[in-house]
């Protein structure tokens, strides 16, 4: 049992990027599928695929540019011991707009730009840049 699946997901990606792995396997959940989808839509990973054997697994193809990972930093903001919530007017800009903040709202998990456009606040899960 894992107490913080988001931190585990981010740490696995971070470690795979440092080790320059091309492919990463992560145990699946709805939350991890949504996070993978957001990373794909914003160009941080090449692709992800669901594989079902004994347990469902997410295979993530990491993206590199000139032998460096496209993902430079993954920072977990809201933690189980200290949740961070924000209104849409106070959503922080990550790296002056070059990075993304992933936010959990009442309408699902979305990026900071989508949250501002839809005027939704929520829990700030992580920053990616």
C-alpha positions as CSV (number, residue, x, y, z in Angstrom):
1,X,0.0,0.0,0.0
2,X,1.3,3.4,-1.0
3,X,0.3,6.5,1.0
4,X,1.0,9.0,-1.8
5,X,0.5,7.5,-5.3
6,X,1.1,10.9,-7.0
7,X,4.6,11.3,-5.3
8,X,5.4,7.7,-6.3
9,X,4.4,8.4,-9.9
10,X,6.5,11.5,-10.1
11,X,9.5,9.9,-8.4
12,X,9.4,7.0,-10.8
13,X,9.4,9.4,-13.8
14,X,12.1,11.5,-12.3
15,X,14.4,8.5,-11.6
16,X,13.8,7.1,-15.1
17,X,14.7,10.5,-16.6
18,X,18.0,10.7,-14.6
19,X,18.9,7.1,-15.6
20,X,18.0,8.0,-19.2
21,X,15.5,5.1,-19.6
22,X,13.4,5.2,-22.8
23,X,10.5,3.2,-21.3
24,X,8.9,3.1,-17.9
25,X,6.3,0.8,-16.3
26,X,4.1,2.1,-13.6
27,X,1.2,0.3,-11.8
28,X,-2.1,1.8,-13.1
29,X,-4.8,3.9,-11.5
30,X,-7.3,6.4,-12.8
31,X,-5.3,9.3,-11.3
32,X,-2.1,8.1,-13.0
33,X,-3.8,7.6,-16.3
34,X,-5.0,11.3,-16.1
35,X,-1.6,12.5,-15.2
36,X,0.0,10.5,-18.1
37,X,-2.6,12.0,-20.5
38,X,-1.8,15.6,-19.4
39,X,2.0,14.9,-19.7
40,X,1.4,13.6,-23.3
41,X,-0.9,16.5,-24.3
42,X,1.7,19.0,-23.1
43,X,4.6,17.3,-24.9
44,X,6.5,16.0,-21.9
45,X,6.4,12.4,-22.9
46,X,6.3,10.6,-26.3
47,X,3.4,8.3,-25.6
48,X,1.7,6.1,-22.9
49,X,-0.1,2.8,-23.3
50,X,-2.2,0.7,-20.9
51,X,-1.1,-3.0,-20.7
52,X,-3.3,-5.5,-19.0
53,X,-1.7,-8.8,-17.8
54,X,-2.2,-9.8,-14.1
55,X,-2.5,-6.2,-13.1
56,X,-3.0,-3.1,-15.3
57,X,0.3,-1.3,-16.0
58,X,1.0,2.0,-17.7
59,X,3.9,2.0,-20.1
60,X,5.3,5.5,-20.6
61,X,7.8,6.4,-23.4
62,X,10.0,9.2,-22.1
63,X,10.9,12.1,-24.4
64,X,14.5,13.3,-24.8
65,X,16.1,16.2,-26.7
66,X,19.8,16.2,-27.5
67,X,20.3,13.4,-24.9
68,X,18.6,15.5,-22.2
69,X,15.2,14.7,-20.8
70,X,12.4,17.1,-21.8
71,X,11.2,17.0,-18.2
72,X,13.7,19.0,-16.1
73,X,11.8,19.1,-12.8
74,X,8.8,17.4,-11.3
75,X,7.7,19.0,-8.0
76,X,5.0,17.7,-5.7
77,X,3.1,20.6,-4.2
78,X,0.1,19.3,-2.3
79,X,1.0,16.5,0.0
80,X,-1.2,14.2,2.2
81,X,0.0,16.0,5.3
82,X,-0.5,19.5,3.9
83,X,-3.0,20.1,1.1
84,X,-2.5,23.2,-1.1
85,X,-5.7,24.7,-2.6
86,X,-6.1,27.8,-4.7
87,X,-8.7,29.9,-6.4
88,X,-8.5,30.3,-10.1
89,X,-7.3,34.0,-9.7
90,X,-4.4,32.8,-7.5
91,X,-3.1,30.0,-9.7
92,X,0.7,30.4,-9.8
93,X,2.6,30.6,-13.1
94,X,5.2,27.9,-13.4
95,X,8.5,29.1,-14.8
96,X,6.8,32.3,-16.1
97,X,4.4,30.3,-18.2
98,X,6.8,27.8,-19.7
99,X,5.9,25.0,-17.3
100,X,2.6,23.7,-16.2
101,X,0.8,23.2,-12.8
102,X,-1.5,20.2,-12.7
103,X,-4.6,20.9,-10.7
104,X,-7.3,18.6,-9.4
105,X,-10.7,20.3,-9.7
106,X,-14.3,19.3,-9.4
107,X,-14.3,18.7,-13.1
108,X,-11.2,16.4,-13.1
109,X,-7.5,16.8,-13.4
110,X,-6.5,19.7,-15.6
111,X,-3.6,22.1,-16.3
112,X,-3.3,25.6,-14.9
113,X,-4.1,27.2,-18.2
114,X,-7.3,25.1,-18.6
115,X,-8.3,25.9,-15.0
116,X,-7.9,29.7,-15.6
117,X,-9.8,29.5,-18.8
118,X,-12.7,27.6,-17.1
119,X,-12.4,29.7,-14.0
120,X,-11.9,26.7,-11.7
121,X,-9.8,26.5,-8.6
122,X,-8.7,23.3,-6.8
123,X,-5.8,21.4,-5.3
124,X,-2.4,22.0,-6.8
125,X,-1.0,18.5,-7.4
126,X,2.4,19.3,-9.0
127,X,4.5,21.5,-11.2
128,X,6.2,20.2,-14.3
129,X,8.9,21.9,-16.4
